[in-house]
Amino acid sequence: MALPAESSRRLKEVAMKVVTVSQMRDLDHRAQAECSIPEMILMENAGFAACQVLSRYMGVRGRRYAVFCGPGNNGGDGLVVARHLHAMGAEVQVFLVLGEEKFKGAARANLEMVKKIPIKINLKPAPSIVKKEIAPCHIIVDALLGIGVDREIAGPLGDVIEVINESEKKVLSLDIPSGVNGDNGAIMGKAVKADFTVTFGLPKVGNLLYPGYNQGGELRVSFLSMPPSLLEDPSLLIEVNDYVKLPPRPADAHKGMFGKALFIAGSSFYYGAPFFSSYSFLRAGGGYAYLAAPQSVIGVVAQKGAEVVFLPQEETAAGNIALSNIPRLLTTLEKVDMVVLGPGLSLADEARRLVKELTAVIDKPLIIDGDGITALAGERDLIRNRPAPTILTPHLGEMVRLSGKTMGQLKENSIAHLQETAGELNAYIVLKGAHSLIGTPNGKVFINLSGNSGMATAGSGDVLTGTIAAMMGLGLPIEEAVRKGVFIHGFAGDLAAAEKGKDGMTAGDILDYLPCAMKYDREGSKEQYGIPVL
């Protein structure tokens, strides 16, 4: 995620939009029809941008390159790369894996150009020939398939992808690693494993979602000389979760200025969830954290987080918060700014009833997490009809229950289903996972790039809820608070991983690094945000 100095100005000025395959094709057509940018120019710009990356990070003069081209425009981009590399002093050979018969338009024109310069062209080479020819090469350019892959890769293309991956050569992919679905990041049977990817126009969803993101190495974006009127079109509703500036902390501040949050959480089965959710609010900069939990749970949590204000609750025989506490909770509600409901409440019948009854009457911004989401999965009207903002933080399994979609449907088109569910529920939804997705009631989706696999640990989601609440307490509007909370949570995890490693990371480690994440963010460093632009 490191951001070169020359790119940061651009990212401060505009949000980085993200597109589906069909949206990118539409932008290409509009660039040609509305802006009179010929397809040849777009292809030339794409190839030149890729050469910039190769020159900067891998070297060109005196290096041996193997450029693998498929028959579409991605292959045409590869031919432009081959031509420029040759002009820059590299030794280049081209592999037309499926032959040259299907090359058309600008791709065909570039093929005819390459034929007229001394670049070796291998037509439909067998895997054994490919392996032999690339043995002395330093670098491979993958221009086989591009963003339009929608079926399993097999035959000669699959064989070549296997050879490329087994070669252990440095690889640059054009637009997206061949074999990765541009709309959802799925690997279509086989996919190139790249060290760098240059994506053209705007990042594709498949560039940023796992497992495709893991295939692409370091990602760079080239705008291809497309005008901002296209790249910043407000109808494009998917964006990278870019920089949100934190409100200043006044020098004469007092704790009441940074929000008061009520956490209704915990049961005799779950002691960590109430601690992590309430304490992370304080560690991320929040003011007052009130924790309403069963009396037997409070005594344990108080030993770890004495700064929390504890509200011991009468409990059921099973160790849950009893329904009889509702009148007192509503009285407490009058002195707080927001409520977090659900962490560790359990799925007992009385706990579910508690969630439903409170959701119906709470008139403050409400973050619902964990067991709270499960309790409300069949009560969509309770969420939809709330007068104040609602934030839901499901993992994939909870999203299945919340959305009514299958796991397979969510994985295939997570963004569309997130947009649909957030709109139907009139709620902000954070779909937790590798590169969490933030859906808003108006259809926008933000893809968060902070975080790492070490954060896949019990309690991490509870830290997230408290962090989002803290951003609200600091004064950010709801949408920006959700976005900032998700980013800071992931950033704290990245800082913890850098210091301790990912193996064995706990929610406590993420919690401990929240102040550092806030410190670095306030110091104005934006290197951790966004995607480098060429």
C-alpha positions in Angstrom: 0.0 0.0 0.0 3.0 2.3 -0.1 2.2 5.5 -2.0 4.9 7.2 -4.0 5.2 10.9 -3.4 4.3 11.8 -7.0 0.9 10.0 -6.5 -0.3 11.3 -3.2 -1.5 14.7 -4.5 -3.8 13.0 -6.9 -5.3 10.8 -4.3 -5.9 13.7 -1.9 -8.0 15.5 -4.6 -10.3 12.7 -5.7 -11.7 9.4 -4.6 -10.3 6.4 -6.3 -13.2 4.7 -8.1 -13.3 1.0 -8.7 -15.2 -0.6 -11.5 -16.7 -3.8 -12.7 -15.7 -5.3 -16.0 -18.8 -4.0 -17.8 -18.3 -0.5 -16.3 -14.7 -0.5 -17.6 -15.7 -1.5 -21.1 -18.3 1.3 -21.0 -15.6 3.8 -20.0 -13.4 2.6 -22.9 -16.3 3.1 -25.3 -17.1 6.5 -23.9 -13.4 7.6 -24.1 -13.5 6.8 -27.8 -17.0 8.1 -28.6 -17.3 11.2 -26.3 -13.6 12.2 -26.1 -12.4 11.1 -29.5 -9.5 9.1 -27.9 -8.8 6.3 -30.5 -8.4 2.7 -29.3 -4.8 2.8 -30.6 -4.0 5.7 -28.2 -5.6 3.8 -25.2 -3.6 0.7 -26.1 -0.4 2.7 -26.6 -0.8 4.4 -23.2 -1.5 1.1 -21.5 1.7 -0.5 -22.9 3.8 2.6 -22.1 2.5 2.6 -18.5 3.5 -1.0 -18.1 7.0 -0.2 -19.4 7.3 2.6 -16.8 6.8 0.0 -14.0 9.2 -2.4 -15.7 11.8 0.3 -16.0 11.4 1.6 -12.4 11.3 -1.7 -10.6 12.9 -4.4 -12.8 15.2 -2.7 -15.3 15.0 -2.9 -19.1 18.3 -2.3 -21.0 20.2 -5.6 -21.3 17.4 -7.6 -19.7 15.6 -10.6 -21.4 11.8 -10.4 -21.6 9.2 -13.0 -22.5 5.9 -11.4 -23.4 2.9 -13.7 -23.5 -0.1 -12.4 -25.5 -3.6 -13.6 -25.9 -5.7 -12.7 -28.9 -7.7 -9.8 -27.5 -6.9 -6.2 -26.5 -4.9 -7.5 -23.5 -2.6 -9.2 -26.0 -2.5 -6.0 -28.0 -1.3 -4.2 -24.9 1.4 -6.8 -24.5 2.6 -6.2 -28.1 2.9 -2.5 -27.3 5.0 -3.5 -24.3 7.2 -5.7 -26.4 7.7 -2.9 -29.0 8.7 -0.4 -26.3 11.0 -2.8 -24.5 12.8 -3.5 -27.7 13.2 0.3 -28.3 14.6 0.7 -24.7 17.3 -1.9 -25.2 15.8 -5.1 -23.9 16.0 -8.5 -25.6 12.4 -9.5 -26.2 10.5 -12.5 -27.6 6.7 -12.8 -27.9 4.6 -15.8 -27.4 1.2 -15.9 -29.3 -0.2 -18.8 -27.3 -3.4 -19.2 -29.4 -1.8 -18.0 -32.7 -2.5 -14.7 -34.6 -5.8 -15.5 -36.4 -8.1 -13.7 -33.8 -6.2 -10.5 -33.5 -8.4 -7.6 -34.6 -8.4 -3.8 -34.7 -5.7 -2.0 -32.7 -4.3 -5.4 -31.5 -3.9 -6.5 -35.1 -2.3 -3.2 -36.0 0.3 -3.6 -33.2 1.0 -7.2 -34.2 1.8 -6.0 -37.7 4.2 -3.4 -36.2 5.9 -6.1 -34.1 6.4 -8.3 -37.2 8.4 -5.5 -38.8 11.0 -5.3 -36.1 13.5 -7.9 -34.9 11.5 -9.5 -32.2 11.1 -13.3 -32.1 7.5 -14.4 -32.3 6.5 -17.9 -31.1 3.2 -19.1 -32.5 1.2 -21.6 -30.5 4.2 -23.0 -28.7 4.0 -26.3 -26.8 4.6 -26.1 -23.0 8.0 -27.8 -23.4 9.1 -25.1 -25.9 7.8 -22.4 -23.7 9.8 -23.8 -20.7 12.9 -24.0 -22.8 12.6 -20.5 -24.3 11.9 -18.7 -21.1 14.7 -20.4 -19.1 17.3 -17.6 -19.9 14.7 -14.8 -19.5 14.7 -12.4 -16.6 11.2 -11.2 -16.6 7.8 -12.3 -18.0 5.0 -10.0 -19.1 1.5 -11.6 -18.8 -0.9 -10.2 -21.4 -2.8 -13.4 -22.0 -6.4 -12.8 -20.9 -7.2 -9.5 -19.2 -10.4 -8.7 -17.3 -12.9 -10.7 -19.3 -12.4 -14.2 -17.9 -15.7 -15.8 -17.0 -15.0 -19.5 -17.4 -12.4 -22.1 -16.2 -9.0 -21.8 -17.8 -8.0 -25.0 -19.7 -6.0 -26.1 -22.7 -3.0 -24.2 -24.0 -3.7 -21.1 -21.9 -3.9 -23.2 -18.7 -0.7 -25.1 -19.7 1.2 -21.8 -20.2 0.0 -20.3 -17.0 1.4 -23.4 -15.2 4.7 -22.9 -16.9 4.8 -19.2 -16.0 4.1 -19.9 -12.3 6.6 -22.7 -12.1 9.4 -20.7 -13.8 10.0 -18.6 -10.6 10.6 -15.5 -12.9 9.5 -12.0 -12.0 6.1 -11.4 -13.6 4.2 -8.3 -14.6 0.5 -8.7 -15.4 -1.4 -6.3 -17.6 -4.7 -5.1 -16.1 -5.2 -8.2 -14.0 -3.4 -11.5 -13.6 -4.6 -13.9 -16.3 -7.2 -16.3 -14.8 -8.5 -13.9 -12.2 -12.2 -12.9 -12.6 -12.4 -9.1 -12.9 -15.7 -8.9 -11.1 -15.1 -10.8 -8.0 -11.4 -11.8 -7.7 -12.1 -15.6 -8.1 -9.5 -17.8 -9.6 -10.9 -19.5 -12.7 -9.2 -22.8 -12.2 -5.7 -21.4 -12.9 -4.2 -17.9 -12.6 -0.9 -16.2 -13.0 0.9 -15.3 -9.8 2.4 -11.8 -10.5 4.9 -9.6 -8.8 3.4 -6.5 -10.2 0.1 -5.6 -11.9 -0.6 -2.5 -13.9 -4.4 -2.0 -14.2 -5.7 0.4 -16.8 -8.3 3.2 -16.5 -9.5 2.3 -12.9 -8.9 -0.6 -10.6 -11.3 -3.5 -11.2 -13.2 -5.2 -8.4 -11.2 -8.3 -9.0 -7.9 -6.5 -8.5 -8.9 -5.7 -4.9 -10.9 -8.7 -3.7 -9.3 -11.9 -2.5 -8.1 -14.3 -3.7 -7.4 -12.3 -6.9 -5.7 -9.5 -4.9 -3.2 -12.1 -3.7 -2.3 -13.0 -7.3 -1.5 -9.5 -8.4 1.6 -8.5 -6.3 2.1 -4.7 -6.1 -0.8 -2.9 -7.9 -0.4 0.3 -9.9 -3.0 2.2 -11.8 -2.7 4.1 -15.1 -5.5 6.4 -16.1 -4.7 6.0 -19.8 -5.2 9.8 -20.4 -8.9 9.4 -19.7 -10.4 12.7 -18.5 -11.6 13.1 -14.9 -15.2 13.5 -16.1 -15.1 9.8 -16.9 -13.0 8.5 -14.0 -14.9 10.5 -11.4 -18.4 9.8 -12.8 -20.8 9.9 -9.8 -22.7 6.9 -11.2 -19.6 4.7 -10.3 -20.5 3.8 -6.8 -17.6 1.6 -5.7 -14.5 3.3 -4.3 -11.3 2.5 -2.4 -11.6 3.4 1.2 -9.3 6.4 0.9 -8.2 9.0 3.4 -10.7 10.5 5.8 -9.3 13.3 8.0 -9.8 13.0 11.7 -11.3 16.0 13.5 -8.7 17.9 15.6 -8.5 17.3 19.4 -8.8 20.8 21.0 -6.1 21.7 23.4 -8.6 22.5 26.1 -10.6 19.3 25.5 -12.4 17.3 28.2 -13.6 13.7 27.9 -17.2 14.6 27.4 -16.2 16.1 24.0 -15.2 12.8 22.5 -18.5 10.9 22.7 -20.3 8.8 25.2 -21.1 5.2 24.1 -23.2 2.6 25.8 -22.1 -1.0 25.2 -24.8 -3.7 25.9 -22.7 -6.8 25.7 -21.5 -10.0 27.3 -22.9 -13.2 28.9 -21.5 -15.9 31.2 -20.1 -17.5 28.0 -18.4 -14.4 26.6 -16.1 -12.2 28.7 -13.8 -11.0 25.9 -16.4 -9.4 23.7 -17.6 -6.8 26.2 -14.1 -5.9 27.2 -12.7 -5.6 23.6 -15.6 -3.6 22.3 -15.8 -1.1 25.2 -12.1 -0.7 25.7 -11.3 -0.2 22.1 -13.6 2.8 22.1 -11.3 4.4 24.6 -8.0 3.2 23.0 -9.2 4.7 19.6 -9.9 8.1 21.2 -13.4 7.9 22.5 -14.5 9.7 25.7 -16.9 7.7 28.0 -17.5 4.0 27.6 -20.4 2.6 29.6 -20.6 -1.2 29.7 -23.9 -2.8 30.6 -23.1 -6.5 31.1 -24.3 -9.3 33.5 -23.1 -8.7 37.0 -21.0 -11.8 37.1 -19.2 -10.6 33.9 -18.5 -7.1 35.2 -16.2 -8.4 37.9 -13.9 -10.1 35.4 -13.9 -7.3 32.8 -13.2 -4.7 35.5 -9.8 -6.3 36.2 -8.7 -5.6 32.7 -10.4 -2.3 31.8 -10.8 -0.2 34.9 -11.3 3.0 32.8 -14.7 1.7 31.6 -17.8 2.9 33.5 -19.5 -0.4 34.5 -23.3 -0.9 34.7 -23.9 -4.3 36.3 -27.1 -5.9 35.0 -29.4 -8.4 36.6 -28.9 -11.7 34.9 -30.9 -14.8 34.0 -30.1 -18.3 35.3 -28.2 -18.9 32.1 -26.0 -15.8 32.7 -27.6 -13.4 30.2 -28.7 -9.9 30.6 -32.3 -10.1 31.9 -35.2 -8.4 30.2 -36.0 -6.7 33.4 -33.0 -4.4 32.8 -34.7 -2.6 29.9 -36.1 0.3 31.8 -32.8 1.1 33.4 -31.0 0.8 30.1 -33.4 3.2 28.5 -32.7 5.7 31.3 -28.9 5.4 30.7 -29.6 5.9 27.0 -30.6 9.5 27.7 -27.0 10.4 28.6 -25.1 8.7 25.8 -24.5 9.6 22.1 -24.6 6.1 20.6 -25.2 2.4 21.5 -23.3 -0.8 20.6 -25.5 -3.8 20.9 -24.7 -7.5 20.6 -21.1 -8.4 21.3 -21.1 -11.7 23.3 -24.8 -11.5 24.3 -25.2 -15.2 23.3 -28.1 -16.7 21.3 -30.3 -17.6 24.2 -33.9 -16.8 23.8 -34.0 -14.0 26.3 -30.9 -12.4 24.8 -32.6 -12.4 21.4 -35.7 -10.8 22.9 -33.6 -8.2 24.6 -32.0 -7.3 21.2 -35.3 -7.0 19.5 -37.0 -4.9 22.1 -34.1 -2.5 22.5 -33.6 -2.1 18.7 -37.3 -1.1 18.4 -36.9 1.8 21.0 -33.3 3.0 20.8 -33.4 6.4 19.1 -29.6 7.0 19.0 -27.1 5.8 16.4 -26.8 2.0 16.9 -24.0 -0.4 16.0 -25.2 -4.0 16.0 -22.6 -6.7 16.0 -22.3 -10.5 16.5 -25.2 -12.1 18.3 -27.2 -9.0 17.8 -27.1 -9.4 14.1 -28.2 -13.1 14.4 -31.1 -12.1 16.6 -32.3 -9.5 14.1 -31.7 -11.5 10.9 -35.4 -12.4 10.6 -36.6 -9.0 11.8 -35.7 -6.8 8.9 -38.4 -4.2 9.6 -36.9 -3.5 13.1 -33.7 -2.4 11.4 -35.3 -0.7 8.4 -37.7 1.4 10.5 -35.2 2.8 13.0 -35.3 6.6 13.1 -31.5 6.9 13.8 -28.6 5.5 11.8 -27.9 1.8 12.0 -24.5 0.2 11.5 -24.2 -3.6 11.1 -20.9 -5.5 11.2 -21.4 -9.0 9.9 -18.9 -11.6 9.0 -19.7 -13.7 5.9 -21.8 -16.3 7.8 -23.9 -13.5 9.5 -24.3 -11.8 6.1 -25.9 -15.0 4.8 -28.5 -14.8 7.5 -28.9 -11.0 7.2 -29.2 -10.9 3.4 -31.1 -14.1 2.7 -28.4 -15.1 0.1 -26.4 -18.2 0.0 -22.7 -18.3 0.7 -22.1 -19.0 -2.9 -24.1 -16.1 -4.1 -22.3 -13.7 -1.7 -18.9 -14.9 -2.8 -19.8 -14.6 -6.5 -21.2 -11.1 -6.3 -20.5 -9.7 -2.8 -20.7 -6.1 -3.8 -24.0 -6.2 -5.5 -25.6 -8.1 -2.7 -24.1 -5.8 -0.1 -25.6 -2.8 -2.0 -29.0 -4.5 -2.2 -29.0 -5.4 1.6 -27.8 -2.0 2.8 -30.4 -0.3 0.7 -33.2 -2.6 1.8 -32.3 -2.2 5.5 -31.4 1.5 5.2 -28.2 0.7 7.1 -24.5 0.9 6.9 -23.1 -2.6 6.6 -19.4 -3.6 7.2 -18.9 -7.0 5.6 -15.9 -8.1 7.5 -13.1 -10.1 5.9 -9.9 -9.8 4.0 -10.4 -6.3 2.4 -13.6 -5.6 4.3 -16.5 -4.0 2.3 -18.4 -1.0 3.6 -21.9 -0.6 2.1 -24.1 2.5 2.6 -27.8 3.0 2.3 -27.4 5.1 -0.9 -25.6 2.3 -2.8 -22.0 3.3 -2.3 -19.5 0.6 -1.5 -15.9 1.2 -0.2 -13.2 -1.4 -0.4 -10.9 -1.2 2.6 -7.2 -2.1 1.9 -5.8 -2.1 5.5 -5.5 -5.2 7.6 -4.0 -8.7 7.3 -4.6 -12.4 7.9 -3.3 -12.2 11.4 -6.5 -10.3 12.3 -8.6 -13.5 11.7 -8.8 -14.1 15.4 -11.4 -14.2 18.1 -12.3 -10.7 19.4 -11.0 -8.8 16.4 -14.6 -7.9 15.3 -15.3 -6.6 18.8 -12.4 -4.2 18.6 -13.8 -3.0 15.2 -17.1 -2.1 16.7 -15.5 0.0 19.4 -13.2 1.7 16.9 -16.1 2.7 14.7 -17.9 4.1 17.7 -14.8 6.0 18.7 -14.8 7.7 15.3 -18.4 8.8 15.8 -17.4 10.1 19.3 -14.6 12.1 17.7 -17.2 13.9 15.6 -17.0 12.3 12.2 -20.3 12.0 10.2 -21.7 8.5 10.2 -20.4 7.4 6.8 -17.0 8.8 7.4 -16.9 7.4 10.9 -17.6 3.9 9.6 -15.0 4.2 6.9 -12.4 5.6 9.3 -13.1 3.0 12.0 -12.7 0.2 9.5 -9.4 1.6 8.2 -7.9 2.4 11.7 -8.8 -1.1 12.9 -7.0 -2.6 9.9 -4.1 -0.2 10.3 -3.6 -1.1 13.9 -3.5 -4.8 12.9 -0.9 -4.0 10.3 1.3 -2.2 12.9 0.9 -5.2 15.2 1.9 -7.6 12.4 4.9 -5.5 11.5 6.1 -5.6 15.1 5.0 -9.1 16.2 4.2 -11.1 13.0 0.8 -12.4 11.9 1.1 -15.8 13.6 -0.4 -15.7 17.1 -1.7 -12.2 16.8 -4.6 -11.6 19.2 -7.4 -9.1 19.5 -5.4 -7.7 22.4 -2.5 -6.9 20.0 -4.9 -5.0 17.7 -6.3 -3.1 20.7 -2.8 -2.2 21.9 -1.8 -0.7 18.6 -4.9 1.5 18.2 -3.2 4.6 19.8 -0.3 4.2 17.5 -2.5 3.9 14.5 -4.3 7.1 15.5 -1.0 8.9 16.2 0.4 8.1 12.7 -2.9 9.0 11.1 -3.0 12.4 12.9 0.6 13.1 11.9 -0.7 13.3 8.3 1.1 10.3 6.8 -1.0 9.0 3.9 1.4 6.4 2.6 -0.8 3.6 4.0 -3.8 4.7 1.9 -4.8 4.1 -1.7 -3.2 2.7 -4.8 -0.1 4.2 -6.5 -1.0 6.0 -9.7 1.4 6.2 -12.7 
